[in-house]
């Protein structure tokens, strides 16, 4: 597949992006991953973060420092 570029900068960007896809093509076998029943999108992970971390940090009346929030996040992510 060829892309038409209108400037040298656009050509550089296209070359960089094409190199990224070429380098990572083995990680982007989405049809194969779906056939194996694996999740392809980030929605499951995002929902997990929202329920495990977000609910704890956003309870009514909660006020956190960055250090305190990071500590709670670390605890919530432990097994």
mmCIF file as gemmi writes it, N, C-alpha and C atoms, coordinates in Angstrom:
data_model
loop_
_atom_site.group_PDB
_atom_site.id
_atom_site.type_symbol
_atom_site.label_atom_id
_atom_site.label_alt_id
_atom_site.label_comp_id
_atom_site.label_asym_id
_atom_site.label_entity_id
_atom_site.label_seq_id
_atom_site.pdbx_PDB_ins_code
_atom_site.Cartn_x
_atom_site.Cartn_y
_atom_site.Cartn_z
_atom_site.occupancy
_atom_site.B_iso_or_equiv
_atom_site.pdbx_formal_charge
_atom_site.auth_seq_id
_atom_site.auth_asym_id
_atom_site.pdbx_PDB_model_num
ATOM 1 N N . UNK Axp A 1 ? 0.844 -1.173 0 1 0 ? 1 A 1
ATOM 2 C CA . UNK Axp A 1 ? 0 0 0 1 0 ? 1 A 1
ATOM 3 C C . UNK Axp A 1 ? 0.889 1.236 0 1 0 ? 1 A 1
ATOM 4 N N . UNK Axp A 2 ? 0.556 2.215 -0.806 1 0 ? 2 A 1
ATOM 5 C CA . UNK Axp A 2 ? 1.314 3.452 -0.866 1 0 ? 2 A 1
ATOM 6 C C . UNK Axp A 2 ? 0.429 4.614 -0.44 1 0 ? 2 A 1
ATOM 7 N N . UNK Axp A 3 ? 1.035 5.553 0.264 1 0 ? 3 A 1
ATOM 8 C CA . UNK Axp A 3 ? 0.33 6.758 0.686 1 0 ? 3 A 1
ATOM 9 C C . UNK Axp A 3 ? 0.909 7.947 -0.051 1 0 ? 3 A 1
ATOM 10 N N . UNK Axp A 4 ? 0.06 8.852 -0.419 1 0 ? 4 A 1
ATOM 11 C CA . UNK Axp A 4 ? 0.513 10.061 -1.089 1 0 ? 4 A 1
ATOM 12 C C . UNK Axp A 4 ? 0.869 11.098 -0.032 1 0 ? 4 A 1
ATOM 13 N N . UNK Axp A 5 ? 2.041 11.69 -0.144 1 0 ? 5 A 1
ATOM 14 C CA . UNK Axp A 5 ? 2.456 12.724 0.807 1 0 ? 5 A 1
ATOM 15 C C . UNK Axp A 5 ? 2.637 14.038 0.07 1 0 ? 5 A 1
ATOM 16 N N . UNK Axp A 6 ? 2.358 15.125 0.782 1 0 ? 6 A 1
ATOM 17 C CA . UNK Axp A 6 ? 2.426 16.438 0.147 1 0 ? 6 A 1
ATOM 18 C C . UNK Axp A 6 ? 3.611 17.256 0.617 1 0 ? 6 A 1
ATOM 19 N N . UNK Axp A 7 ? 4.337 16.776 1.606 1 0 ? 7 A 1
ATOM 20 C CA . UNK Axp A 7 ? 5.492 17.522 2.094 1 0 ? 7 A 1
ATOM 21 C C . UNK Axp A 7 ? 6.541 16.558 2.625 1 0 ? 7 A 1
ATOM 22 N N . UNK Axp A 8 ? 7.724 17.078 2.836 1 0 ? 8 A 1
ATOM 23 C CA . UNK Axp A 8 ? 8.806 16.254 3.38 1 0 ? 8 A 1
ATOM 24 C C . UNK Axp A 8 ? 8.464 15.798 4.793 1 0 ? 8 A 1
ATOM 25 N N . UNK Axp A 9 ? 7.851 16.687 5.576 1 0 ? 9 A 1
ATOM 26 C CA . UNK Axp A 9 ? 7.463 16.345 6.943 1 0 ? 9 A 1
ATOM 27 C C . UNK Axp A 9 ? 6.426 15.215 6.927 1 0 ? 9 A 1
ATOM 28 N N . UNK Axp A 10 ? 5.446 15.303 6.053 1 0 ? 10 A 1
ATOM 29 C CA . UNK Axp A 10 ? 4.437 14.255 5.937 1 0 ? 10 A 1
ATOM 30 C C . UNK Axp A 10 ? 5.079 12.933 5.542 1 0 ? 10 A 1
ATOM 31 N N . UNK Axp A 11 ? 6.049 12.995 4.667 1 0 ? 11 A 1
ATOM 32 C CA . UNK Axp A 11 ? 6.763 11.791 4.241 1 0 ? 11 A 1
ATOM 33 C C . UNK Axp A 11 ? 7.5 11.159 5.422 1 0 ? 11 A 1
ATOM 34 N N . UNK Axp A 12 ? 8.13 11.983 6.26 1 0 ? 12 A 1
ATOM 35 C CA . UNK Axp A 12 ? 8.831 11.482 7.446 1 0 ? 12 A 1
ATOM 36 C C . UNK Axp A 12 ? 7.855 10.82 8.417 1 0 ? 12 A 1
ATOM 37 N N . UNK Axp A 13 ? 6.71 11.466 8.612 1 0 ? 13 A 1
ATOM 38 C CA . UNK Axp A 13 ? 5.704 10.912 9.524 1 0 ? 13 A 1
ATOM 39 C C . UNK Axp A 13 ? 5.202 9.572 8.997 1 0 ? 13 A 1
ATOM 40 N N . UNK Axp A 14 ? 4.898 9.501 7.721 1 0 ? 14 A 1
ATOM 41 C CA . UNK Axp A 14 ? 4.428 8.249 7.127 1 0 ? 14 A 1
ATOM 42 C C . UNK Axp A 14 ? 5.471 7.146 7.251 1 0 ? 14 A 1
ATOM 43 N N . UNK Axp A 15 ? 6.722 7.479 7.017 1 0 ? 15 A 1
ATOM 44 C CA . UNK Axp A 15 ? 7.792 6.486 7.121 1 0 ? 15 A 1
ATOM 45 C C . UNK Axp A 15 ? 7.923 5.989 8.558 1 0 ? 15 A 1
ATOM 46 N N . UNK Axp A 16 ? 7.834 6.896 9.514 1 0 ? 16 A 1
ATOM 47 C CA . UNK Axp A 16 ? 7.934 6.529 10.932 1 0 ? 16 A 1
ATOM 48 C C . UNK Axp A 16 ? 6.776 5.611 11.33 1 0 ? 16 A 1
ATOM 49 N N . UNK Axp A 17 ? 5.567 5.966 10.925 1 0 ? 17 A 1
ATOM 50 C CA . UNK Axp A 17 ? 4.396 5.154 11.27 1 0 ? 17 A 1
ATOM 51 C C . UNK Axp A 17 ? 4.441 3.794 10.589 1 0 ? 17 A 1
ATOM 52 N N . UNK Axp A 18 ? 4.857 3.766 9.335 1 0 ? 18 A 1
ATOM 53 C CA . UNK Axp A 18 ? 4.964 2.494 8.616 1 0 ? 18 A 1
ATOM 54 C C . UNK Axp A 18 ? 5.989 1.588 9.295 1 0 ? 18 A 1
ATOM 55 N N . UNK Axp A 19 ? 7.098 2.154 9.75 1 0 ? 19 A 1
ATOM 56 C CA . UNK Axp A 19 ? 8.122 1.369 10.454 1 0 ? 19 A 1
ATOM 57 C C . UNK Axp A 19 ? 7.567 0.807 11.76 1 0 ? 19 A 1
ATOM 58 N N . UNK Axp A 20 ? 6.749 1.6 12.461 1 0 ? 20 A 1
ATOM 59 C CA . UNK Axp A 20 ? 6.133 1.132 13.71 1 0 ? 20 A 1
ATOM 60 C C . UNK Axp A 20 ? 5.253 -0.086 13.437 1 0 ? 20 A 1
ATOM 61 N N . UNK Axp A 21 ? 4.384 0.021 12.434 1 0 ? 21 A 1
ATOM 62 C CA . UNK Axp A 21 ? 3.486 -1.086 12.127 1 0 ? 21 A 1
ATOM 63 C C . UNK Axp A 21 ? 4.264 -2.315 11.664 1 0 ? 21 A 1
ATOM 64 N N . UNK Axp A 22 ? 5.311 -2.113 10.887 1 0 ? 22 A 1
ATOM 65 C CA . UNK Axp A 22 ? 6.123 -3.232 10.428 1 0 ? 22 A 1
ATOM 66 C C . UNK Axp A 22 ? 6.8 -3.924 11.601 1 0 ? 22 A 1
ATOM 67 N N . UNK Axp A 23 ? 7.328 -3.137 12.526 1 0 ? 23 A 1
ATOM 68 C CA . UNK Axp A 23 ? 8.023 -3.688 13.701 1 0 ? 23 A 1
ATOM 69 C C . UNK Axp A 23 ? 7.06 -4.442 14.62 1 0 ? 23 A 1
ATOM 70 N N . UNK Axp A 24 ? 5.818 -3.984 14.722 1 0 ? 24 A 1
ATOM 71 C CA . UNK Axp A 24 ? 4.875 -4.54 15.68 1 0 ? 24 A 1
ATOM 72 C C . UNK Axp A 24 ? 3.776 -5.409 15.058 1 0 ? 24 A 1
ATOM 73 N N . UNK Axp A 25 ? 3.939 -5.804 13.801 1 0 ? 25 A 1
ATOM 74 C CA . UNK Axp A 25 ? 2.88 -6.553 13.126 1 0 ? 25 A 1
ATOM 75 C C . UNK Axp A 25 ? 2.558 -7.874 13.821 1 0 ? 25 A 1
ATOM 76 N N . UNK Axp A 26 ? 3.517 -8.491 14.474 1 0 ? 26 A 1
ATOM 77 C CA . UNK Axp A 26 ? 3.247 -9.747 15.178 1 0 ? 26 A 1
ATOM 78 C C . UNK Axp A 26 ? 2.355 -9.544 16.397 1 0 ? 26 A 1
ATOM 79 N N . UNK Axp A 27 ? 2.337 -8.344 16.931 1 0 ? 27 A 1
ATOM 80 C CA . UNK Axp A 27 ? 1.479 -8.033 18.079 1 0 ? 27 A 1
ATOM 81 C C . UNK Axp A 27 ? 0.07 -7.642 17.65 1 0 ? 27 A 1
ATOM 82 N N . UNK Axp A 28 ? -0.133 -7.427 16.368 1 0 ? 28 A 1
ATOM 83 C CA . UNK Axp A 28 ? -1.41 -6.926 15.872 1 0 ? 28 A 1
ATOM 84 C C . UNK Axp A 28 ? -2.167 -7.987 15.07 1 0 ? 28 A 1
ATOM 85 N N . UNK Axp A 29 ? -2.09 -9.227 15.521 1 0 ? 29 A 1
ATOM 86 C CA . UNK Axp A 29 ? -2.81 -10.315 14.865 1 0 ? 29 A 1
ATOM 87 C C . UNK Axp A 29 ? -4.195 -10.456 15.517 1 0 ? 29 A 1
ATOM 88 N N . UNK Axp A 30 ? -4.984 -9.402 15.424 1 0 ? 30 A 1
ATOM 89 C CA . UNK Axp A 30 ? -6.241 -9.319 16.157 1 0 ? 30 A 1
ATOM 90 C C . UNK Axp A 30 ? -7.217 -10.432 15.789 1 0 ? 30 A 1
ATOM 91 N N . UNK Axp A 31 ? -7.294 -10.799 14.525 1 0 ? 31 A 1
ATOM 92 C CA . UNK Axp A 31 ? -8.212 -11.869 14.138 1 0 ? 31 A 1
ATOM 93 C C . UNK Axp A 31 ? -7.832 -13.19 14.803 1 0 ? 31 A 1
ATOM 94 N N . UNK Axp A 32 ? -6.544 -13.457 14.868 1 0 ? 32 A 1
ATOM 95 C CA . UNK Axp A 32 ? -6.068 -14.679 15.525 1 0 ? 32 A 1
ATOM 96 C C . UNK Axp A 32 ? -6.35 -14.622 17.025 1 0 ? 32 A 1
ATOM 97 N N . UNK Axp A 33 ? -6.112 -13.492 17.645 1 0 ? 33 A 1
ATOM 98 C CA . UNK Axp A 33 ? -6.358 -13.344 19.082 1 0 ? 33 A 1
ATOM 99 C C . UNK Axp A 33 ? -7.84 -13.517 19.404 1 0 ? 33 A 1
ATOM 100 N N . UNK Axp A 34 ? -8.707 -12.962 18.563 1 0 ? 34 A 1
ATOM 101 C CA . UNK Axp A 34 ? -10.152 -13.109 18.782 1 0 ? 34 A 1
ATOM 102 C C . UNK Axp A 34 ? -10.578 -14.569 18.654 1 0 ? 34 A 1
ATOM 103 N N . UNK Axp A 35 ? -10.01 -15.289 17.701 1 0 ? 35 A 1
ATOM 104 C CA . UNK Axp A 35 ? -10.333 -16.716 17.531 1 0 ? 35 A 1
ATOM 105 C C . UNK Axp A 35 ? -9.95 -17.509 18.779 1 0 ? 35 A 1
ATOM 106 N N . UNK Axp A 36 ? -8.921 -17.043 19.479 1 0 ? 36 A 1
ATOM 107 C CA . UNK Axp A 36 ? -8.479 -17.703 20.71 1 0 ? 36 A 1
ATOM 108 C C . UNK Axp A 36 ? -9.307 -17.267 21.921 1 0 ? 36 A 1
ATOM 109 N N . UNK Axp A 37 ? -10.25 -16.354 21.693 1 0 ? 37 A 1
ATOM 110 C CA . UNK Axp A 37 ? -11.096 -15.884 22.79 1 0 ? 37 A 1
ATOM 111 C C . UNK Axp A 37 ? -10.453 -14.822 23.65 1 0 ? 37 A 1
ATOM 112 N N . UNK Axp A 38 ? -9.38 -14.211 23.149 1 0 ? 38 A 1
ATOM 113 C CA . UNK Axp A 38 ? -8.674 -13.178 23.914 1 0 ? 38 A 1
ATOM 114 C C . UNK Axp A 38 ? -9.301 -11.814 23.662 1 0 ? 38 A 1
ATOM 115 N N . UNK Axp A 39 ? -9.196 -10.938 24.64 1 0 ? 39 A 1
ATOM 116 C CA . UNK Axp A 39 ? -9.664 -9.576 24.483 1 0 ? 39 A 1
ATOM 117 C C . UNK Axp A 39 ? -8.633 -8.792 23.68 1 0 ? 39 A 1
ATOM 118 N N . UNK Axp A 40 ? -9.105 -7.976 22.775 1 0 ? 40 A 1
ATOM 119 C CA . UNK Axp A 40 ? -8.211 -7.211 21.919 1 0 ? 40 A 1
ATOM 120 C C . UNK Axp A 40 ? -8.169 -5.748 22.346 1 0 ? 40 A 1
ATOM 121 N N . UNK Axp A 41 ? -9.276 -5.206 22.809 1 0 ? 41 A 1
ATOM 122 C CA . UNK Axp A 41 ? -9.349 -3.804 23.192 1 0 ? 41 A 1
ATOM 123 C C . UNK Axp A 41 ? -8.886 -3.57 24.617 1 0 ? 41 A 1
ATOM 124 N N . UNK Axp A 42 ? -8.857 -2.311 24.996 1 0 ? 42 A 1
ATOM 125 C CA . UNK Axp A 42 ? -8.417 -1.943 26.34 1 0 ? 42 A 1
ATOM 126 C C . UNK Axp A 42 ? -9.584 -1.773 27.306 1 0 ? 42 A 1
ATOM 127 N N . UNK Axp A 43 ? -10.805 -1.974 26.839 1 0 ? 43 A 1
ATOM 128 C CA . UNK Axp A 43 ? -11.984 -1.742 27.668 1 0 ? 43 A 1
ATOM 129 C C . UNK Axp A 43 ? -12.024 -2.564 28.936 1 0 ? 43 A 1
ATOM 130 N N . UNK Axp A 44 ? -11.63 -3.826 28.863 1 0 ? 44 A 1
ATOM 131 C CA . UNK Axp A 44 ? -11.659 -4.688 30.041 1 0 ? 44 A 1
ATOM 132 C C . UNK Axp A 44 ? -10.686 -4.179 31.099 1 0 ? 44 A 1
ATOM 133 N N . UNK Axp A 45 ? -9.493 -3.8 30.671 1 0 ? 45 A 1
ATOM 134 C CA . UNK Axp A 45 ? -8.497 -3.276 31.598 1 0 ? 45 A 1
ATOM 135 C C . UNK Axp A 45 ? -8.954 -1.951 32.197 1 0 ? 45 A 1
ATOM 136 N N . UNK Axp A 46 ? -9.498 -1.089 31.36 1 0 ? 46 A 1
ATOM 137 C CA . UNK Axp A 46 ? -9.975 0.203 31.847 1 0 ? 46 A 1
ATOM 138 C C . UNK Axp A 46 ? -11.107 0.03 32.859 1 0 ? 46 A 1
ATOM 139 N N . UNK Axp A 47 ? -12.012 -0.894 32.598 1 0 ? 47 A 1
ATOM 140 C CA . UNK Axp A 47 ? -13.108 -1.15 33.537 1 0 ? 47 A 1
ATOM 141 C C . UNK Axp A 47 ? -12.571 -1.697 34.85 1 0 ? 47 A 1
ATOM 142 N N . UNK Axp A 48 ? -11.573 -2.543 34.778 1 0 ? 48 A 1
ATOM 143 C CA . UNK Axp A 48 ? -10.955 -3.078 35.992 1 0 ? 48 A 1
ATOM 144 C C . UNK Axp A 48 ? -10.319 -1.992 36.825 1 0 ? 48 A 1
ATOM 145 N N . UNK Axp A 49 ? -9.601 -1.09 36.178 1 0 ? 49 A 1
ATOM 146 C CA . UNK Axp A 49 ? -8.989 0.035 36.899 1 0 ? 49 A 1
ATOM 147 C C . UNK Axp A 49 ? -10.059 0.912 37.531 1 0 ? 49 A 1
ATOM 148 N N . UNK Axp A 50 ? -11.12 1.138 36.799 1 0 ? 50 A 1
ATOM 149 C CA . UNK Axp A 50 ? -12.195 1.983 37.311 1 0 ? 50 A 1
ATOM 150 C C . UNK Axp A 50 ? -12.822 1.358 38.554 1 0 ? 50 A 1
ATOM 151 N N . UNK Axp A 51 ? -13.04 0.051 38.523 1 0 ? 51 A 1
ATOM 152 C CA . UNK Axp A 51 ? -13.709 -0.575 39.663 1 0 ? 51 A 1
ATOM 153 C C . UNK Axp A 51 ? -12.762 -0.81 40.835 1 0 ? 51 A 1
ATOM 154 N N . UNK Axp A 52 ? -11.53 -1.208 40.564 1 0 ? 52 A 1
ATOM 155 C CA . UNK Axp A 52 ? -10.595 -1.514 41.645 1 0 ? 52 A 1
ATOM 156 C C . UNK Axp A 52 ? -10.03 -0.253 42.283 1 0 ? 52 A 1
ATOM 157 N N . UNK Axp A 53 ? -9.683 0.714 41.476 1 0 ? 53 A 1
ATOM 158 C CA . UNK Axp A 53 ? -9.008 1.909 41.98 1 0 ? 53 A 1
ATOM 159 C C . UNK Axp A 53 ? -9.961 3.088 42.1 1 0 ? 53 A 1
ATOM 160 N N . UNK Axp A 54 ? -10.671 3.383 41.034 1 0 ? 54 A 1
ATOM 161 C CA . UNK Axp A 54 ? -11.512 4.579 41.009 1 0 ? 54 A 1
ATOM 162 C C . UNK Axp A 54 ? -12.559 4.603 42.094 1 0 ? 54 A 1
ATOM 163 N N . UNK Axp A 55 ? -13.256 3.486 42.316 1 0 ? 55 A 1
ATOM 164 C CA . UNK Axp A 55 ? -14.293 3.466 43.338 1 0 ? 55 A 1
ATOM 165 C C . UNK Axp A 55 ? -13.732 3.754 44.72 1 0 ? 55 A 1
ATOM 166 N N . UNK Axp A 56 ? -12.555 3.247 45.015 1 0 ? 56 A 1
ATOM 167 C CA . UNK Axp A 56 ? -11.948 3.456 46.332 1 0 ? 56 A 1
ATOM 168 C C . UNK Axp A 56 ? -11.519 4.902 46.521 1 0 ? 56 A 1
ATOM 169 N N . UNK Axp A 57 ? -10.95 5.497 45.485 1 0 ? 57 A 1
ATOM 170 C CA . UNK Axp A 57 ? -10.423 6.855 45.612 1 0 ? 57 A 1
ATOM 171 C C . UNK Axp A 57 ? -11.499 7.93 45.503 1 0 ? 57 A 1
ATOM 172 N N . UNK Axp A 58 ? -12.66 7.578 44.949 1 0 ? 58 A 1
ATOM 173 C CA . UNK Axp A 58 ? -13.677 8.594 44.683 1 0 ? 58 A 1
ATOM 174 C C . UNK Axp A 58 ? -14.899 8.472 45.58 1 0 ? 58 A 1
ATOM 175 N N . UNK Axp A 59 ? -14.752 7.824 46.706 1 0 ? 59 A 1
ATOM 176 C CA . UNK Axp A 59 ? -15.879 7.719 47.616 1 0 ? 59 A 1
ATOM 177 C C . UNK Axp A 59 ? -16.229 9.087 48.189 1 0 ? 59 A 1
ATOM 178 N N . UNK Axp A 60 ? -17.441 9.228 48.605 1 0 ? 60 A 1
ATOM 179 C CA . UNK Axp A 60 ? -17.936 10.491 49.127 1 0 ? 60 A 1
ATOM 180 C C . UNK Axp A 60 ? -17.059 11.002 50.278 1 0 ? 60 A 1
ATOM 181 N N . UNK Axp A 61 ? -16.661 12.235 50.195 1 0 ? 61 A 1
ATOM 182 C CA . UNK Axp A 61 ? -15.882 12.871 51.254 1 0 ? 61 A 1
ATOM 183 C C . UNK Axp A 61 ? -14.396 12.575 51.228 1 0 ? 61 A 1
ATOM 184 N N . UNK Axp A 62 ? -13.935 11.832 50.244 1 0 ? 62 A 1
ATOM 185 C CA . UNK Axp A 62 ? -12.515 11.475 50.175 1 0 ? 62 A 1
ATOM 186 C C . UNK Axp A 62 ? -11.695 12.616 49.591 1 0 ? 62 A 1
ATOM 187 N N . UNK Axp A 63 ? -10.573 12.87 50.207 1 0 ? 63 A 1
ATOM 188 C CA . UNK Axp A 63 ? -9.604 13.857 49.702 1 0 ? 63 A 1
ATOM 189 C C . UNK Axp A 63 ? -8.228 13.216 49.843 1 0 ? 63 A 1
ATOM 190 N N . UNK Axp A 64 ? -7.496 13.155 48.739 1 0 ? 64 A 1
ATOM 191 C CA . UNK Axp A 64 ? -6.232 12.441 48.728 1 0 ? 64 A 1
ATOM 192 C C . UNK Axp A 64 ? -5.079 13.338 48.301 1 0 ? 64 A 1
ATOM 193 N N . UNK Axp A 65 ? -3.927 13.112 48.92 1 0 ? 65 A 1
ATOM 194 C CA . UNK Axp A 65 ? -2.69 13.679 48.382 1 0 ? 65 A 1
ATOM 195 C C . UNK Axp A 65 ? -2.217 12.697 47.307 1 0 ? 65 A 1
ATOM 196 N N . UNK Axp A 66 ? -1.314 13.123 46.47 1 0 ? 66 A 1
ATOM 197 C CA . UNK Axp A 66 ? -0.779 12.226 45.442 1 0 ? 66 A 1
ATOM 198 C C . UNK Axp A 66 ? -0.101 11.029 46.106 1 0 ? 66 A 1
ATOM 199 N N . UNK Axp A 67 ? 0.674 11.289 47.155 1 0 ? 67 A 1
ATOM 200 C CA . UNK Axp A 67 ? 1.371 10.204 47.862 1 0 ? 67 A 1
ATOM 201 C C . UNK Axp A 67 ? 0.366 9.221 48.464 1 0 ? 67 A 1
ATOM 202 N N . UNK Axp A 68 ? -0.674 9.736 49.089 1 0 ? 68 A 1
ATOM 203 C CA . UNK Axp A 68 ? -1.692 8.872 49.692 1 0 ? 68 A 1
ATOM 204 C C . UNK Axp A 68 ? -2.44 8.058 48.649 1 0 ? 68 A 1
ATOM 205 N N . UNK Axp A 69 ? -2.814 8.713 47.543 1 0 ? 69 A 1
ATOM 206 C CA . UNK Axp A 69 ? -3.517 8.014 46.471 1 0 ? 69 A 1
ATOM 207 C C . UNK Axp A 69 ? -2.64 6.921 45.881 1 0 ? 69 A 1
ATOM 208 N N . UNK Axp A 70 ? -1.367 7.22 45.666 1 0 ? 70 A 1
ATOM 209 C CA . UNK Axp A 70 ? -0.444 6.204 45.129 1 0 ? 70 A 1
ATOM 210 C C . UNK Axp A 70 ? -0.315 5.022 46.075 1 0 ? 70 A 1
ATOM 211 N N . UNK Axp A 71 ? -0.322 5.278 47.379 1 0 ? 71 A 1
ATOM 212 C CA . UNK Axp A 71 ? -0.249 4.201 48.354 1 0 ? 71 A 1
ATOM 213 C C . UNK Axp A 71 ? -1.484 3.309 48.302 1 0 ? 71 A 1
ATOM 214 N N . UNK Axp A 72 ? -2.656 3.923 48.206 1 0 ? 72 A 1
ATOM 215 C CA . UNK Axp A 72 ? -3.902 3.15 48.104 1 0 ? 72 A 1
ATOM 216 C C . UNK Axp A 72 ? -3.931 2.353 46.808 1 0 ? 72 A 1
ATOM 217 N N . UNK Axp A 73 ? -3.499 2.965 45.718 1 0 ? 73 A 1
ATOM 218 C CA . UNK Axp A 73 ? -3.453 2.256 44.435 1 0 ? 73 A 1
ATOM 219 C C . UNK Axp A 73 ? -2.544 1.039 44.536 1 0 ? 73 A 1
ATOM 220 N N . UNK Axp A 74 ? -1.367 1.211 45.158 1 0 ? 74 A 1
ATOM 221 C CA . UNK Axp A 74 ? -0.432 0.082 45.317 1 0 ? 74 A 1
ATOM 222 C C . UNK Axp A 74 ? -1.071 -1.035 46.128 1 0 ? 74 A 1
ATOM 223 N N . UNK Axp A 75 ? -1.778 -0.691 47.198 1 0 ? 75 A 1
ATOM 224 C CA . UNK Axp A 75 ? -2.438 -1.718 48.014 1 0 ? 75 A 1
ATOM 225 C C . UNK Axp A 75 ? -3.543 -2.415 47.256 1 0 ? 75 A 1
ATOM 226 N N . UNK Axp A 76 ? -4.328 -1.668 46.503 1 0 ? 76 A 1
ATOM 227 C CA . UNK Axp A 76 ? -5.455 -2.248 45.772 1 0 ? 76 A 1
ATOM 228 C C . UNK Axp A 76 ? -4.978 -3.174 44.653 1 0 ? 76 A 1
ATOM 229 N N . UNK Axp A 77 ? -3.766 -2.964 44.178 1 0 ? 77 A 1
ATOM 230 C CA . UNK Axp A 77 ? -3.248 -3.783 43.077 1 0 ? 77 A 1
ATOM 231 C C . UNK Axp A 77 ? -2.497 -5.02 43.558 1 0 ? 77 A 1
ATOM 232 N N . UNK Axp A 78 ? -2.329 -5.172 44.88 1 0 ? 78 A 1
ATOM 233 C CA . UNK Axp A 78 ? -1.681 -6.362 45.419 1 0 ? 78 A 1
ATOM 234 C C . UNK Axp A 78 ? -2.645 -7.532 45.387 1 0 ? 78 A 1
ATOM 235 N N . UNK Axp A 79 ? -2.101 -8.699 45.299 1 0 ? 79 A 1
ATOM 236 C CA . UNK Axp A 79 ? -2.935 -9.922 45.336 1 0 ? 79 A 1
ATOM 237 C C . UNK Axp A 79 ? -3.407 -10.206 46.716 1 0 ? 79 A 1
